Amino acid sequence: MNRFLVLAALLLLSCSSARVREPVAPTLVEGEEDKEPQWRIPRADFEQVLKDGLQPVMRWYFLAPAYNGESFVGYEVVEVLKPELEAGPLRAGDVLLAVNDLPIERPDHALAIWRQLWGRKTISLDLLRDGKPRRYVVPIVSEQ
């Protein structure tokens, strides 16, 4: 199983400034009740997660390969391991298809995504929820 794909957790959260970093769900942006929720990630927290590396992120979600018949589809979020992340865009049962329009099928794909995260203004997640495609775009914002 390729647990490295919990990289998606990085895309959905910010971290505290404590030495042992605990994930914090992205800030939910207030909006109209009938619209899809929106999130954002503070840039300083996002960059700290990048500096800390991929290994800590790997403990935030439990993912498993998902198949449609014999064809690989993506990675299913089997369980959200950190309660702080339950308010974020990824939920148990979702199938992550791509991050920033890049599919994640092999370890080198996750590394390529990780490397191109510096300097991003947004992070996009393509997933299946209840068999229907969804796309979340999470802005990385500078806090004033």
N, CA, C and O atoms as a GROMACS GRO file, in nm:
protein
  576
    1MET      N    1   0.084  -0.117   0.000
    1MET     CA    2   0.000   0.000   0.000
    1MET      C    3   0.089   0.124   0.000
    1MET      O    4   0.190   0.126   0.070
    2ASN      N    5   0.055   0.223  -0.076
    2ASN     CA    6   0.136   0.343  -0.089
    2ASN      C    7   0.086   0.452   0.004
    2ASN      O    8   0.010   0.540  -0.038
    3ARG      N    9   0.127   0.447   0.126
    3ARG     CA   10   0.081   0.545   0.225
    3ARG      C   11   0.140   0.682   0.201
    3ARG      O   12   0.096   0.780   0.261
    4PHE      N   13   0.240   0.692   0.114
    4PHE     CA   14   0.298   0.822   0.083
    4PHE      C   15   0.194   0.920   0.032
    4PHE      O   16   0.216   1.041   0.034
    5LEU      N   17   0.083   0.870  -0.012
    5LEU     CA   18  -0.016   0.955  -0.074
    5LEU      C   19  -0.095   1.038   0.025
    5LEU      O   20  -0.185   1.112  -0.015
    6VAL      N   21  -0.062   1.028   0.149
    6VAL     CA   22  -0.127   1.116   0.244
    6VAL      C   23  -0.081   1.258   0.223
    6VAL      O   24  -0.122   1.348   0.297
    7LEU      N   25   0.002   1.279   0.124
    7LEU     CA   26   0.039   1.413   0.081
    7LEU      C   27  -0.085   1.501   0.072
    7LEU      O   28  -0.078   1.622   0.095
    8ALA      N   29  -0.196   1.442   0.038
    8ALA     CA   30  -0.319   1.519   0.030
    8ALA      C   31  -0.349   1.591   0.159
    8ALA      O   32  -0.408   1.699   0.158
    9ALA      N   33  -0.309   1.534   0.271
    9ALA     CA   34  -0.332   1.601   0.399
    9ALA      C   35  -0.265   1.736   0.401
    9ALA      O   36  -0.322   1.832   0.452
   10LEU      N   37  -0.147   1.743   0.349
   10LEU     CA   38  -0.075   1.871   0.344
   10LEU      C   39  -0.158   1.975   0.272
   10LEU      O   40  -0.157   2.092   0.310
   11LEU      N   41  -0.228   1.933   0.170
   11LEU     CA   42  -0.301   2.025   0.087
   11LEU      C   43  -0.428   2.074   0.152
   11LEU      O   44  -0.494   2.164   0.100
   12LEU      N   45  -0.462   2.016   0.263
   12LEU     CA   46  -0.589   2.048   0.324
   12LEU      C   47  -0.578   2.107   0.464
   12LEU      O   48  -0.679   2.120   0.533
   13LEU      N   49  -0.458   2.144   0.506
   13LEU     CA   50  -0.447   2.188   0.643
   13LEU      C   51  -0.336   2.285   0.666
   13LEU      O   52  -0.248   2.303   0.582
   14SER      N   53  -0.338   2.346   0.779
   14SER     CA   54  -0.226   2.425   0.826
   14SER      C   55  -0.181   2.364   0.958
   14SER      O   56  -0.254   2.286   1.020
   15CYS      N   57  -0.061   2.399   1.002
   15CYS     CA   58  -0.006   2.341   1.124
   15CYS      C   59   0.017   2.447   1.229
   15CYS      O   60   0.032   2.566   1.198
   16SER      N   61   0.019   2.403   1.354
   16SER     CA   62   0.052   2.495   1.462
   16SER      C   63   0.201   2.521   1.463
   16SER      O   64   0.276   2.454   1.392
   17SER      N   65   0.245   2.618   1.541
   17SER     CA   66   0.387   2.651   1.545
   17SER      C   67   0.460   2.573   1.652
   17SER      O   68   0.578   2.598   1.675
   18ALA      N   69   0.395   2.481   1.719
   18ALA     CA   70   0.461   2.401   1.821
   18ALA      C   71   0.565   2.310   1.757
   18ALA      O   72   0.558   2.279   1.638
   19ARG      N   73   0.663   2.268   1.837
   19ARG     CA   74   0.771   2.184   1.785
   19ARG      C   75   0.716   2.054   1.726
   19ARG      O   76   0.754   2.016   1.615
   20VAL      N   77   0.627   1.986   1.798
   20VAL     CA   78   0.558   1.870   1.743
   20VAL      C   79   0.432   1.923   1.678
   20VAL      O   80   0.340   1.969   1.746
   21ARG      N   81   0.428   1.916   1.549
   21ARG     CA   82   0.319   1.979   1.474
   21ARG      C   83   0.196   1.890   1.471
   21ARG      O   84   0.203   1.771   1.440
   22GLU      N   85   0.085   1.950   1.504
   22GLU     CA   86  -0.042   1.882   1.493
   22GLU      C   87  -0.119   1.948   1.379
   22GLU      O   88  -0.118   2.071   1.369
   23PRO      N   89  -0.184   1.871   1.294
   23PRO     CA   90  -0.258   1.932   1.184
   23PRO      C   91  -0.379   2.008   1.236
   23PRO      O   92  -0.441   1.971   1.336
   24VAL      N   93  -0.410   2.112   1.166
   24VAL     CA   94  -0.529   2.191   1.194
   24VAL      C   95  -0.604   2.201   1.063
   24VAL      O   96  -0.545   2.226   0.958
   25ALA      N   97  -0.733   2.182   1.068
   25ALA     CA   98  -0.812   2.189   0.945
   25ALA      C   99  -0.800   2.327   0.885
   25ALA      O  100  -0.785   2.425   0.958
   26PRO      N  101  -0.806   2.338   0.753
   26PRO     CA  102  -0.804   2.469   0.690
   26PRO      C  103  -0.919   2.554   0.744
   26PRO      O  104  -1.021   2.502   0.790
   27THR      N  105  -0.901   2.683   0.737
   27THR     CA  106  -1.004   2.775   0.782
   27THR      C  107  -1.123   2.766   0.687
   27THR      O  108  -1.107   2.776   0.565
   28LEU      N  109  -1.240   2.749   0.742
   28LEU     CA  110  -1.361   2.747   0.661
   28LEU      C  111  -1.403   2.891   0.637
   28LEU      O  112  -1.422   2.967   0.732
   29VAL      N  113  -1.418   2.928   0.512
   29VAL     CA  114  -1.458   3.063   0.475
   29VAL      C  115  -1.610   3.072   0.484
   29VAL      O  116  -1.682   2.990   0.426
   30GLU      N  117  -1.657   3.172   0.556
   30GLU     CA  118  -1.802   3.189   0.570
   30GLU      C  119  -1.863   3.223   0.434
   30GLU      O  120  -1.806   3.301   0.358
   31GLY      N  121  -1.975   3.166   0.406
   31GLY     CA  122  -2.041   3.191   0.278
   31GLY      C  123  -2.189   3.159   0.288
   31GLY      O  124  -2.243   3.141   0.397
   32GLU      N  125  -2.251   3.152   0.174
   32GLU     CA  126  -2.393   3.120   0.171
   32GLU      C  127  -2.414   2.973   0.207
   32GLU      O  128  -2.336   2.887   0.166
   33GLU      N  129  -2.517   2.946   0.282
   33GLU     CA  130  -2.541   2.812   0.332
   33GLU      C  131  -2.563   2.709   0.223
   33GLU      O  132  -2.528   2.593   0.241
   34ASP      N  133  -2.622   2.748   0.111
   34ASP     CA  134  -2.654   2.652   0.007
   34ASP      C  135  -2.538   2.625  -0.088
   34ASP      O  136  -2.550   2.544  -0.180
   35LYS      N  137  -2.424   2.692  -0.068
   35LYS     CA  138  -2.308   2.673  -0.155
   35LYS      C  139  -2.210   2.574  -0.093
   35LYS      O  140  -2.211   2.549   0.028
   36GLU      N  141  -2.125   2.521  -0.178
   36GLU     CA  142  -2.019   2.430  -0.134
   36GLU      C  143  -1.926   2.503  -0.038
   36GLU      O  144  -1.892   2.619  -0.063
   37PRO      N  145  -1.882   2.439   0.071
   37PRO     CA  146  -1.791   2.506   0.162
   37PRO      C  147  -1.659   2.541   0.094
   37PRO      O  148  -1.618   2.475  -0.002
   38GLN      N  149  -1.593   2.644   0.144
   38GLN     CA  150  -1.464   2.686   0.090
   38GLN      C  151  -1.363   2.692   0.205
   38GLN      O  152  -1.398   2.727   0.318
   39TRP      N  153  -1.239   2.657   0.174
   39TRP     CA  154  -1.132   2.659   0.274
   39TRP      C  155  -1.018   2.746   0.227
   39TRP      O  156  -1.012   2.784   0.110
   40ARG      N  157  -0.927   2.778   0.319
   40ARG     CA  158  -0.803   2.846   0.285
   40ARG      C  159  -0.696   2.801   0.382
   40ARG      O  160  -0.726   2.753   0.491
   41ILE      N  161  -0.569   2.816   0.341
   41ILE     CA  162  -0.455   2.776   0.424
   41ILE      C  163  -0.362   2.895   0.438
   41ILE      O  164  -0.322   2.954   0.337
   42PRO      N  165  -0.326   2.934   0.561
   42PRO     CA  166  -0.228   3.041   0.577
   42PRO      C  167  -0.092   3.000   0.520
   42PRO      O  168  -0.044   2.890   0.546
   43ARG      N  169  -0.031   3.089   0.442
   43ARG     CA  170   0.096   3.059   0.375
   43ARG      C  171   0.205   3.018   0.473
   43ARG      O  172   0.277   2.922   0.446
   44ALA      N  173   0.220   3.088   0.585
   44ALA     CA  174   0.327   3.056   0.680
   44ALA      C  175   0.312   2.913   0.732
   44ALA      O  176   0.411   2.841   0.744
   45ASP      N  177   0.190   2.872   0.763
   45ASP     CA  178   0.167   2.735   0.811
   45ASP      C  179   0.194   2.633   0.701
   45ASP      O  180   0.254   2.529   0.725
   46PHE      N  181   0.149   2.665   0.580
   46PHE     CA  182   0.170   2.577   0.465
   46PHE      C  183   0.320   2.555   0.440
   46PHE      O  184   0.364   2.442   0.420
   47GLU      N  185   0.397   2.664   0.441
   47GLU     CA  186   0.541   2.653   0.416
   47GLU      C  187   0.611   2.576   0.526
   47GLU      O  188   0.710   2.507   0.500
   48GLN      N  189   0.562   2.588   0.651
   48GLN     CA  190   0.623   2.511   0.759
   48GLN      C  191   0.600   2.362   0.739
   48GLN      O  192   0.688   2.281   0.766
   49VAL      N  193   0.482   2.325   0.691
   49VAL     CA  194   0.454   2.184   0.661
   49VAL      C  195   0.552   2.134   0.554
   49VAL      O  196   0.605   2.024   0.565
   50LEU      N  197   0.574   2.216   0.451
   50LEU     CA  198   0.669   2.177   0.346
   50LEU      C  199   0.809   2.158   0.401
   50LEU      O  200   0.878   2.063   0.366
   51LYS      N  201   0.852   2.248   0.489
   51LYS     CA  202   0.986   2.239   0.549
   51LYS      C  203   1.001   2.113   0.633
   51LYS      O  204   1.107   2.051   0.635
   52ASP      N  205   0.894   2.075   0.702
   52ASP     CA  206   0.899   1.956   0.789
   52ASP      C  207   0.909   1.827   0.710
   52ASP      O  208   0.955   1.726   0.763
   53GLY      N  209   0.868   1.828   0.584
   53GLY     CA  210   0.880   1.711   0.500
   53GLY      C  211   0.754   1.626   0.495
   53GLY      O  212   0.657   1.651   0.568
   54LEU      N  213   0.758   1.528   0.410
   54LEU     CA  214   0.642   1.444   0.382
   54LEU      C  215   0.610   1.344   0.493
   54LEU      O  216   0.494   1.309   0.514
   55GLN      N  217   0.712   1.298   0.565
   55GLN     CA  218   0.692   1.193   0.666
   55GLN      C  219   0.585   1.226   0.771
   55GLN      O  220   0.498   1.143   0.795
   56PRO      N  221   0.588   1.346   0.834
   56PRO     CA  222   0.481   1.375   0.931
   56PRO      C  223   0.342   1.374   0.870
   56PRO      O  224   0.246   1.334   0.935
   57VAL      N  225   0.331   1.418   0.746
   57VAL     CA  226   0.201   1.423   0.678
   57VAL      C  227   0.145   1.283   0.660
   57VAL      O  228   0.023   1.265   0.656
   58MET      N  229   0.232   1.184   0.649
   58MET     CA  230   0.189   1.046   0.623
   58MET      C  231   0.108   0.987   0.738
   58MET      O  232   0.047   0.882   0.722
   59ARG      N  233   0.108   1.052   0.851
   59ARG     CA  234   0.035   0.999   0.967
   59ARG      C  235  -0.103   1.061   0.985
   59ARG      O  236  -0.170   1.033   1.084
   60TRP      N  237  -0.147   1.143   0.891
   60TRP     CA  238  -0.272   1.216   0.910
   60TRP      C  239  -0.392   1.148   0.845
   60TRP      O  240  -0.505   1.168   0.889
   61TYR      N  241  -0.370   1.068   0.742
   61TYR     CA  242  -0.477   0.995   0.673
   61TYR      C  243  -0.432   0.852   0.649
   61TYR      O  244  -0.314   0.826   0.632
   62PHE      N  245  -0.529   0.760   0.647
   62PHE     CA  246  -0.500   0.623   0.605
   62PHE      C  247  -0.563   0.606   0.467
   62PHE      O  248  -0.685   0.614   0.453
   63LEU      N  249  -0.480   0.582   0.366
   63LEU     CA  250  -0.525   0.569   0.228
   63LEU      C  251  -0.499   0.428   0.176
   63LEU      O  252  -0.406   0.360   0.220
   64ALA      N  253  -0.583   0.385   0.082
   64ALA     CA  254  -0.566   0.255   0.018
   64ALA      C  255  -0.594   0.270  -0.130
   64ALA      O  256  -0.677   0.352  -0.169
   65PRO      N  257  -0.525   0.192  -0.215
   65PRO     CA  258  -0.552   0.199  -0.359
   65PRO      C  259  -0.699   0.166  -0.388
   65PRO      O  260  -0.757   0.078  -0.325
   66ALA      N  261  -0.758   0.237  -0.482
   66ALA     CA  262  -0.897   0.214  -0.522
   66ALA      C  263  -0.898   0.170  -0.668
   66ALA      O  264  -0.825   0.224  -0.751
   67TYR      N  265  -0.982   0.072  -0.699
   67TYR     CA  266  -0.989   0.016  -0.833
   67TYR      C  267  -1.133   0.017  -0.883
   67TYR      O  268  -1.228   0.008  -0.806
   68ASN      N  269  -1.147   0.028  -1.016
   68ASN     CA  270  -1.273   0.010  -1.084
   68ASN      C  271  -1.253  -0.116  -1.168
   68ASN      O  272  -1.196  -0.110  -1.277
   69GLY      N  273  -1.299  -0.226  -1.117
   69GLY     CA  274  -1.266  -0.354  -1.180
   69GLY      C  275  -1.118  -0.380  -1.158
   69GLY      O  276  -1.074  -0.390  -1.044
   70GLU      N  277  -1.042  -0.391  -1.266
   70GLU     CA  278  -0.898  -0.413  -1.254
   70GLU      C  279  -0.818  -0.286  -1.278
   70GLU      O  280  -0.695  -0.288  -1.269
   71SER      N  281  -0.885  -0.175  -1.307
   71SER     CA  282  -0.817  -0.050  -1.336
   71SER      C  283  -0.799   0.034  -1.210
   71SER      O  284  -0.893   0.054  -1.133
   72PHE      N  285  -0.678   0.082  -1.190
   72PHE     CA  286  -0.650   0.172  -1.079
   72PHE      C  287  -0.721   0.303  -1.102
   72PHE      O  288  -0.718   0.357  -1.213
   73VAL      N  289  -0.786   0.356  -0.998
   73VAL     CA  290  -0.861   0.481  -1.010
   73VAL      C  291  -0.790   0.593  -0.932
   73VAL      O  292  -0.772   0.703  -0.985
   74GLY      N  293  -0.751   0.565  -0.810
   74GLY     CA  294  -0.690   0.665  -0.722
   74GLY      C  295  -0.671   0.603  -0.585
   74GLY      O  296  -0.660   0.481  -0.572
   75TYR      N  297  -0.668   0.687  -0.484
   75TYR     CA  298  -0.650   0.639  -0.347
   75TYR      C  299  -0.769   0.677  -0.262
   75TYR      O  300  -0.805   0.794  -0.252
   76GLU      N  301  -0.829   0.576  -0.200
   76GLU     CA  302  -0.944   0.598  -0.113
   76GLU      C  303  -0.897   0.641   0.025
   76GLU      O  304  -0.802   0.586   0.080
   77VAL      N  305  -0.966   0.742   0.080
   77VAL     CA  306  -0.942   0.782   0.218
   77VAL      C  307  -1.020   0.682   0.304
   77VAL      O  308  -1.142   0.691   0.316
   78VAL      N  309  -0.948   0.589   0.363
   78VAL     CA  310  -1.012   0.487   0.445
   78VAL      C  311  -1.051   0.546   0.580
   78VAL      O  312  -1.158   0.518   0.634
   79GLU      N  313  -0.961   0.629   0.634
   79GLU     CA  314  -0.987   0.688   0.765
   79GLU      C  315  -0.911   0.819   0.778
   79GLU      O  316  -0.797   0.831   0.733
   80VAL      N  317  -0.975   0.916   0.841
   80VAL     CA  318  -0.909   1.040   0.878
   80VAL      C  319  -0.853   1.014   1.018
   80VAL      O  320  -0.930   0.997   1.113
   81LEU      N  321  -0.721   1.012   1.030
   81LEU     CA  322  -0.657   0.972   1.155
   81LEU      C  323  -0.646   1.084   1.257
   81LEU      O  324  -0.625   1.058   1.375
   82LYS      N  325  -0.659   1.208   1.213
   82LYS     CA  326  -0.650   1.322   1.304
   82LYS      C  327  -0.786   1.391   1.310
   82LYS      O  328  -0.835   1.438   1.208
   83PRO      N  329  -0.847   1.398   1.427
   83PRO     CA  330  -0.979   1.463   1.439
   83PRO      C  331  -0.980   1.606   1.387
   83PRO      O  332  -1.082   1.654   1.338
   84GLU      N  333  -0.866   1.676   1.398
   84GLU     CA  334  -0.859   1.815   1.352
   84GLU      C  335  -0.885   1.826   1.202
   84GLU      O  336  -0.924   1.933   1.154
   85LEU      N  337  -0.865   1.720   1.128
   85LEU     CA  338  -0.880   1.722   0.982
   85LEU      C  339  -1.019   1.683   0.934
   85LEU      O  340  -1.048   1.693   0.815
   86GLU      N  341  -1.104   1.640   1.024
   86GLU     CA  342  -1.237   1.596   0.984
   86GLU      C  343  -1.321   1.709   0.924
   86GLU      O  344  -1.415   1.683   0.850
   87ALA      N  345  -1.286   1.834   0.956
   87ALA     CA  346  -1.359   1.948   0.901
   87ALA      C  347  -1.306   1.989   0.764
   87ALA      O  348  -1.361   2.080   0.702
   88GLY      N  349  -1.200   1.925   0.715
   88GLY     CA  350  -1.140   1.960   0.587
   88GLY      C  351  -1.213   1.897   0.471
   88GLY      O  352  -1.311   1.825   0.490
   89PRO      N  353  -1.166   1.924   0.349
   89PRO     CA  354  -1.233   1.876   0.229
   89PRO      C  355  -1.233   1.723   0.212
   89PRO      O  356  -1.328   1.669   0.155
   90LEU      N  357  -1.131   1.652   0.257
   90LEU     CA  358  -1.128   1.507   0.239
   90LEU      C  359  -1.203   1.436   0.351
   90LEU      O  360  -1.186   1.469   0.469
   91ARG      N  361  -1.285   1.340   0.313
   91ARG     CA  362  -1.363   1.261   0.408
   91ARG      C  363  -1.337   1.113   0.384
   91ARG      O  364  -1.296   1.074   0.275
   92ALA      N  365  -1.362   1.033   0.485
   92ALA     CA  366  -1.353   0.888   0.468
   92ALA      C  367  -1.449   0.848   0.356
   92ALA      O  368  -1.563   0.893   0.351
   93GLY      N  369  -1.400   0.763   0.267
   93GLY     CA  370  -1.480   0.719   0.153
   93GLY      C  371  -1.448   0.793   0.024
   93GLY      O  372  -1.479   0.743  -0.085
   94ASP      N  373  -1.388   0.912   0.033
   94ASP     CA  374  -1.347   0.985  -0.087
   94ASP      C  375  -1.234   0.911  -0.157
   94ASP      O  376  -1.153   0.845  -0.092
   95VAL      N  377  -1.229   0.923  -0.290
   95VAL     CA  378  -1.118   0.866  -0.368
   95VAL      C  379  -1.043   0.983  -0.430
   95VAL      O  380  -1.097   1.056  -0.513
   96LEU      N  381  -0.919   1.001  -0.389
   96LEU     CA  382  -0.835   1.108  -0.440
   96LEU      C  383  -0.780   1.067  -0.576
   96LEU      O  384  -0.714   0.963  -0.589
   97LEU      N  385  -0.809   1.149  -0.677
   97LEU     CA  386  -0.768   1.119  -0.814
   97LEU      C  387  -0.641   1.194  -0.855
   97LEU      O  388  -0.553   1.138  -0.920
   98ALA      N  389  -0.632   1.322  -0.816
   98ALA     CA  390  -0.518   1.405  -0.858
   98ALA      C  391  -0.503   1.523  -0.763
   98ALA      O  392  -0.598   1.565  -0.697
   99VAL      N  393  -0.381   1.574  -0.758
   99VAL     CA  394  -0.349   1.695  -0.682
   99VAL      C  395  -0.283   1.791  -0.780
   99VAL      O  396  -0.185   1.756  -0.846
  100ASN      N  397  -0.336   1.912  -0.787
  100ASN     CA  398  -0.284   2.011  -0.882
  100ASN      C  399  -0.278   1.956  -1.024
  100ASN      O  400  -0.182   1.978  -1.097
  101ASP      N  401  -0.382   1.884  -1.061
  101ASP     CA  402  -0.396   1.824  -1.194
  101ASP      C  403  -0.294   1.716  -1.224
  101ASP      O  404  -0.283   1.671  -1.339
  102LEU      N  405  -0.220   1.672  -1.124
  102LEU     CA  406  -0.123   1.564  -1.143
  102LEU      C  407  -0.176   1.437  -1.077
  102LEU      O  408  -0.206   1.438  -0.958
  103PRO      N  409  -0.187   1.328  -1.152
  103PRO     CA  410  -0.233   1.202  -1.092
  103PRO      C  411  -0.128   1.149  -0.996
  103PRO      O  412  -0.008   1.176  -1.011
  104ILE      N  413  -0.173   1.072  -0.899
  104ILE     CA  414  -0.081   1.011  -0.803
  104ILE      C  415  -0.096   0.860  -0.817
  104ILE      O  416  -0.184   0.800  -0.756
  105GLU      N  417  -0.012   0.801  -0.897
  105GLU     CA  418  -0.020   0.657  -0.919
  105GLU      C  419   0.104   0.583  -0.871
  105GLU      O  420   0.100   0.462  -0.846
  106ARG      N  421   0.216   0.657  -0.858
  106ARG     CA  422   0.342   0.595  -0.815
  106ARG      C  423   0.413   0.690  -0.719
  106ARG      O  424   0.380   0.809  -0.714
  107PRO      N  425   0.510   0.639  -0.642
  107PRO     CA  426   0.582   0.726  -0.548
  107PRO      C  427   0.645   0.848  -0.614
  107PRO      O  428   0.648   0.955  -0.554
  108ASP      N  429   0.696   0.835  -0.736
  108ASP     CA  430   0.758   0.950  -0.800
  108ASP      C  431   0.656   1.058  -0.834
  108ASP      O  432   0.692   1.175  -0.846
  109HIS      N  433   0.529   1.022  -0.849
  109HIS     CA  434   0.425   1.122  -0.870
  109HIS      C  435   0.407   1.207  -0.744
  109HIS      O  436   0.398   1.329  -0.752
  110ALA      N  437   0.403   1.143  -0.628
  110ALA     CA  438   0.388   1.216  -0.503
  110ALA      C  439   0.506   1.310  -0.481
  110ALA      O  440   0.488   1.423  -0.436
  111LEU      N  441   0.626   1.264  -0.513
  111LEU     CA  442   0.745   1.348  -0.497
  111LEU      C  443   0.741   1.467  -0.593
  111LEU      O  444   0.781   1.578  -0.557
  112ALA      N  445   0.695   1.445  -0.715
  112ALA     CA  446   0.685   1.554  -0.812
  112ALA      C  447   0.586   1.660  -0.762
  112ALA      O  448   0.611   1.780  -0.775
  113ILE      N  449   0.475   1.616  -0.707
  113ILE     CA  450   0.376   1.710  -0.654
  113ILE      C  451   0.436   1.786  -0.536
  113ILE      O  452   0.422   1.908  -0.527
  114TRP      N  453   0.502   1.714  -0.447
  114TRP     CA  454   0.562   1.777  -0.328
  114TRP      C  455   0.660   1.887  -0.370
  114TRP      O  456   0.659   1.995  -0.312
  115ARG      N  457   0.742   1.860  -0.468
  115ARG     CA  458   0.844   1.957  -0.512
  115ARG      C  459   0.783   2.082  -0.572
  115ARG      O  460   0.838   2.191  -0.556
  116GLN      N  461   0.670   2.070  -0.640
  116GLN     CA  462   0.612   2.187  -0.706
  116GLN      C  463   0.516   2.266  -0.616
  116GLN      O  464   0.451   2.359  -0.662
  117LEU      N  465   0.506   2.229  -0.490
  117LEU     CA  466   0.414   2.300  -0.401
  117LEU      C  467   0.466   2.438  -0.357
  117LEU      O  468   0.387   2.528  -0.331
  118TRP      N  469   0.599   2.454  -0.349
  118TRP     CA  470   0.654   2.583  -0.309
  118TRP      C  471   0.609   2.690  -0.407
  118TRP      O  472   0.614   2.671  -0.528
  119GLY      N  473   0.564   2.800  -0.354
  119GLY     CA  474   0.525   2.914  -0.438
  119GLY      C  475   0.384   2.905  -0.493
  119GLY      O  476   0.339   2.998  -0.560
  120ARG      N  477   0.314   2.798  -0.469
  120ARG     CA  478   0.177   2.786  -0.521
  120ARG      C  479   0.086   2.887  -0.453
  120ARG      O  480   0.105   2.922  -0.337
  121LYS      N  481  -0.013   2.933  -0.527
  121LYS     CA  482  -0.115   3.022  -0.471
  121LYS      C  483  -0.242   2.947  -0.435
  121LYS      O  484  -0.323   2.993  -0.355
  122THR      N  485  -0.258   2.830  -0.496
  122THR     CA  486  -0.373   2.744  -0.467
  122THR      C  487  -0.328   2.598  -0.476
  122THR      O  488  -0.224   2.566  -0.534
  123ILE      N  489  -0.408   2.514  -0.419
  123ILE     CA  490  -0.390   2.369  -0.432
  123ILE      C  491  -0.525   2.313  -0.474
  123ILE      O  492  -0.628   2.344  -0.414
  124SER      N  493  -0.525   2.231  -0.577
  124SER     CA  494  -0.651   2.172  -0.623
  124SER      C  495  -0.651   2.022  -0.594
  124SER      O  496  -0.548   1.955  -0.605
  125LEU      N  497  -0.767   1.972  -0.558
  125LEU     CA  498  -0.787   1.830  -0.531
  125LEU      C  499  -0.900   1.782  -0.619
  125LEU      O  500  -1.010   1.838  -0.618
  126ASP      N  501  -0.873   1.677  -0.695
  126ASP     CA  502  -0.978   1.612  -0.774
  126ASP      C  503  -1.008   1.480  -0.705
  126ASP      O  504  -0.918   1.401  -0.678
  127LEU      N  505  -1.136   1.457  -0.677
  127LEU     CA  506  -1.173   1.335  -0.606
  127LEU      C  507  -1.310   1.287  -0.648
  127LEU      O  508  -1.385   1.358  -0.715
  128LEU      N  509  -1.339   1.166  -0.608
  128LEU     CA  510  -1.473   1.110  -0.624
  128LEU      C  511  -1.535   1.102  -0.486
  128LEU      O  512  -1.474   1.050  -0.392
  129ARG      N  513  -1.656   1.154  -0.474
  129ARG     CA  514  -1.732   1.142  -0.348
  129ARG      C  515  -1.866   1.082  -0.385
  129ARG      O  516  -1.942   1.138  -0.463
  130ASP      N  517  -1.893   0.968  -0.328
  130ASP     CA  518  -2.018   0.895  -0.360
  130ASP      C  519  -2.029   0.871  -0.510
  130ASP      O  520  -2.139   0.877  -0.567
  131GLY      N  521  -1.915   0.843  -0.575
  131GLY     CA  522  -1.913   0.812  -0.717
  131GLY      C  523  -1.922   0.933  -0.809
  131GLY      O  524  -1.920   0.917  -0.931
  132LYS      N  525  -1.931   1.054  -0.752
  132LYS     CA  526  -1.942   1.174  -0.834
  132LYS      C  527  -1.814   1.256  -0.824
  132LYS      O  528  -1.758   1.271  -0.716
  133PRO      N  529  -1.766   1.308  -0.938
  133PRO     CA  530  -1.643   1.387  -0.935
  133PRO      C  531  -1.662   1.521  -0.863
  133PRO      O  532  -1.766   1.586  -0.876
  134ARG      N  533  -1.560   1.559  -0.789
  134ARG     CA  534  -1.558   1.689  -0.720
  134ARG      C  535  -1.419   1.749  -0.737
  134ARG      O  536  -1.319   1.677  -0.749
  135ARG      N  537  -1.415   1.879  -0.736
  135ARG     CA  538  -1.286   1.949  -0.741
  135ARG      C  539  -1.289   2.058  -0.634
  135ARG      O  540  -1.380   2.141  -0.632
  136TYR      N  541  -1.191   2.056  -0.548
  136TYR     CA  542  -1.175   2.160  -0.447
  136TYR      C  543  -1.048   2.237  -0.480
  136TYR      O  544  -0.944   2.179  -0.509
  137VAL      N  545  -1.059   2.368  -0.475
  137VAL     CA  546  -0.943   2.455  -0.492
  137VAL      C  547  -0.927   2.532  -0.361
  137VAL      O  548  -1.015   2.608  -0.321
  138VAL      N  549  -0.813   2.511  -0.295
  138VAL     CA  550  -0.788   2.571  -0.165
  138VAL      C  551  -0.682   2.680  -0.181
  138VAL      O  552  -0.568   2.650  -0.215
  139PRO      N  553  -0.717   2.808  -0.158
  139PRO     CA  554  -0.617   2.914  -0.169
  139PRO      C  555  -0.517   2.909  -0.054
  139PRO      O  556  -0.550   2.873   0.059
  140ILE      N  557  -0.394   2.946  -0.085
  140ILE     CA  558  -0.288   2.962   0.016
  140ILE      C  559  -0.274   3.113   0.033
  140ILE      O  560  -0.232   3.182  -0.059
  141VAL      N  561  -0.309   3.163   0.150
  141VAL     CA  562  -0.320   3.307   0.169
  141VAL      C  563  -0.218   3.361   0.268
  141VAL      O  564  -0.178   3.293   0.363
  142SER      N  565  -0.176   3.483   0.244
  142SER     CA  566  -0.090   3.555   0.338
  142SER      C  567  -0.180   3.617   0.442
  142SER      O  568  -0.277   3.687   0.409
  143GLU      N  569  -0.149   3.592   0.568
  143GLU     CA  570  -0.229   3.650   0.676
  143GLU      C  571  -0.188   3.794   0.699
  143GLU      O  572  -0.069   3.825   0.701
  144GLN      N  573  -0.283   3.880   0.716
  144GLN     CA  574  -0.255   4.024   0.738
  144GLN      C  575  -0.243   4.051   0.885
  144GLN      O  576  -0.219   4.165   0.925
   0.00000   0.00000   0.00000
